[in-house]
């Protein structure tokens, strides 16, 4: 009988140790995630600030006043507005033709 009792106690002790180890392992994982969270928040904040800075840069570059100033610069003096006859418009609903139809009908 004492042998069976020792076996049961050993089995119960093993189960308790396994549960304790599992609990501590989960706590360690949780602690690692809590440590990593502020780092990720900081990265997200830096990315958001960079995104705002880049959006400001885009808005500044696309500003009509700046574009007009660029158009008046000497390096862009060769650029001109196209004439109405030089502007080509393509309707949206036209299907793409095959190569044989395209080459025979264009020129």
C-alpha positions in Angstrom: 0.0 0.0 0.0 2.7 2.6 0.7 4.1 1.9 -2.7 0.8 2.8 -4.4 0.5 5.8 -2.2 4.0 7.0 -3.1 3.1 6.5 -6.8 0.0 8.6 -6.5 1.8 11.3 -4.6 4.6 11.3 -7.1 2.0 11.6 -10.0 0.1 14.4 -8.3 3.4 16.2 -7.5 4.4 15.8 -11.2 1.1 17.2 -12.4 1.3 20.2 -9.9 4.9 20.9 -11.1 3.8 20.7 -14.7 0.9 23.2 -14.0 3.2 25.5 -12.1 5.8 25.4 -14.9 3.1 26.1 -17.5 1.8 29.0 -15.4 5.3 30.5 -15.0 6.0 30.0 -18.7 2.8 32.0 -19.6 3.8 34.7 -17.1 7.2 35.0 -18.7 5.6 35.3 -22.2 3.2 38.0 -20.9 6.2 39.9 -19.3 8.1 39.8 -22.6 5.0 41.1 -24.4 4.6 43.9 -21.8 8.3 44.8 -22.3 7.9 44.8 -26.1 4.7 46.9 -26.1 6.3 50.3 -25.3 8.9 49.7 -28.0 6.2 49.0 -30.6 4.2 52.0 -29.5 7.3 54.1 -29.9 7.9 52.7 -33.4 4.3 53.4 -34.4 4.5 56.9 -33.1 7.7 57.5 -35.1 6.1 56.0 -38.2 3.1 58.2 -37.8 5.3 61.3 -37.4 7.2 60.4 -40.5 4.0 59.9 -42.3 2.8 63.4 -41.3 6.1 64.9 -42.4 6.0 63.1 -45.7 2.3 64.2 -46.3 3.3 67.8 -45.5 6.2 67.5 -48.0 3.8 66.1 -50.7 1.3 68.9 -50.0 4.2 71.5 -50.2 5.4 70.0 -53.5 2.0 70.0 -55.0 1.1 73.5 -53.9 -0.1 75.4 -57.0 1.9 78.5 -56.0 5.1 76.5 -55.9 4.3 74.9 -59.3 3.8 78.3 -60.9 7.1 79.5 -59.4 8.8 76.4 -60.9 7.2 77.1 -64.3 8.8 80.5 -64.3 12.3 79.3 -63.7 14.7 79.3 -66.6 15.3 75.5 -66.5 11.6 75.0 -67.3 11.3 77.7 -69.9 11.0 75.2 -72.7 7.8 73.8 -71.3 4.5 75.1 -72.6 0.8 74.4 -72.4 -0.4 72.1 -75.2 -2.7 73.3 -77.9 -6.2 71.9 -77.9 -5.5 69.9 -81.1 -2.5 68.3 -79.4 -4.5 66.8 -76.5 -5.8 63.3 -77.1 -8.7 61.9 -75.1 -9.5 58.2 -75.0 -13.0 57.1 -74.0 -13.1 54.6 -71.1 -15.2 51.9 -72.7 -12.9 51.1 -75.6 -11.7 47.5 -75.5 -8.1 46.6 -76.3 -7.8 45.4 -79.9 -5.6 42.6 -81.0 -2.2 43.3 -82.6 -3.3 42.6 -86.1 -6.3 45.1 -85.8 -4.1 47.6 -84.1 -1.3 47.6 -86.7 -3.6 47.6 -89.7 -5.9 50.4 -88.6 -3.5 52.9 -87.2 -1.1 53.8 -90.0 
